[in-house]
Amino acid sequence: MANTQAFLAIAALGDPTRRQIFERLAHGPSPVGELASTMAVSRPAVSQHLRILKEASLVTETAQGTRRIYRIDQRGISAIHAWLDERWAETLNAAGSTLDQDF
């Protein structure tokens, strides 16, 4: 399950517009309108990108009056981090095995 979450998050960040939205949210929470106001895509497009980021557990939303405020969700980041840690551990183990065979 953790790998599935990591793959969803990585795939979601594969789109340049979603990466740009994600990077903007890394600087602090924001409503859709503020995100869209400085982007080259429409507000509905930003909303669609946010939906995908939310499905990938990379952003969360909270209601604040009639607005939805989006912020980074650590669950998606943690899933990517765990997956990369596994790959790193495998790489180090393989390197260690290769070095052991050479000596």
C-alpha positions as MATLAB code, in Angstrom:
seq = 'MANTQAFLAIAALGDPTRRQIFERLAHGPSPVGELASTMAVSRPAVSQHLRILKEASLVTETAQGTRRIYRIDQRGISAIHAWLDERWAETLNAAGSTLDQDF';
ca = [
       0.000    0.000    0.000;
       2.807    2.417    0.847;
       4.340    1.881   -2.605;
       0.971    2.576   -4.225;
       0.740    5.869   -2.345;
       4.289    6.777   -3.338;
       3.619    5.968   -6.987;
       0.439    8.075   -6.988;
       2.313   11.002   -5.465;
       5.257   10.713   -7.866;
       2.902   10.461  -10.856;
       0.936   13.498   -9.669;
       4.128   15.540   -9.445;
       5.089   14.457  -12.969;
       2.972   17.289  -14.360;
       4.767   20.672  -14.411;
       1.651   22.634  -13.459;
       0.988   20.383  -10.471;
       4.623   20.716   -9.400;
       4.276   24.494   -9.614;
       1.111   24.416   -7.483;
       2.786   22.076   -4.994;
       5.848   24.331   -4.766;
       3.658   27.381   -4.167;
       1.842   25.558   -1.364;
       5.199   24.645    0.168;
       5.473   28.344    1.032;
       2.147   28.335    2.843;
      -1.565   27.567    2.568;
      -3.557   29.226   -0.183;
      -7.064   29.323   -1.649;
      -7.642   28.327   -5.286;
      -8.190   31.918   -6.398;
      -4.818   33.070   -5.131;
      -3.073   30.103   -6.715;
      -4.792   30.696  -10.048;
      -4.158   34.452  -10.061;
      -0.453   34.040  -10.769;
      -0.593   30.995  -13.029;
      -0.963   30.643  -16.770;
      -3.924   28.265  -16.396;
      -7.546   28.949  -15.509;
      -9.043   28.662  -12.056;
     -11.004   25.514  -13.071;
      -7.745   23.977  -14.319;
      -6.035   24.764  -11.002;
      -8.974   23.125   -9.213;
      -8.549   19.994  -11.331;
      -4.830   19.867  -10.580;
      -5.556   20.308   -6.871;
      -8.032   17.411   -7.025;
      -5.297   15.145   -8.409;
      -2.800   16.347   -5.797;
      -5.403   15.693   -3.108;
      -6.072   12.160   -4.411;
      -2.317   11.558   -4.212;
      -2.294   12.764   -0.569;
      -0.005   15.651   -1.461;
      -2.422   18.414   -0.441;
      -5.336   18.757    1.959;
      -8.152   21.257    1.975;
     -10.061   22.917    4.766;
     -13.134   25.078    4.573;
     -12.748   28.686    5.629;
     -16.101   30.333    5.090;
     -16.935   29.861    1.414;
     -13.302   29.291    0.439;
     -11.249   26.126    0.427;
      -7.727   26.546    1.732;
      -5.127   24.119    0.397;
      -1.916   23.134    2.142;
       0.773   20.465    1.827;
      -0.188   17.018    3.147;
       2.762   15.223    4.738;
       1.294   11.772    4.013;
       2.200   11.896    0.320;
       5.635   13.280    1.014;
       6.230   10.601    3.647;
       5.204    7.863    1.199;
       7.703    9.135   -1.391;
      10.386    9.446    1.272;
       9.815    5.879    2.515;
       9.928    4.499   -1.019;
      13.177    6.352   -1.764;
      14.661    5.147    1.539;
      13.910    1.546    0.503;
      15.593    2.070   -2.875;
      18.586    3.705   -1.163;
      18.931    0.819    1.302;
      18.808   -1.676   -1.568;
      21.463    0.281   -3.437;
      23.743    0.411   -0.405;
      23.286   -3.313    0.242;
      24.099   -4.126   -3.381;
      27.178   -1.902   -3.247;
      28.262   -3.573   -0.015;
      27.839   -7.019   -1.558;
      29.903   -5.988   -4.576;
      32.652   -4.612   -2.361;
      32.659   -7.777   -0.233;
      33.107   -9.910   -3.356;
      36.024   -7.782   -4.541;
      37.976   -8.250   -1.303;
];
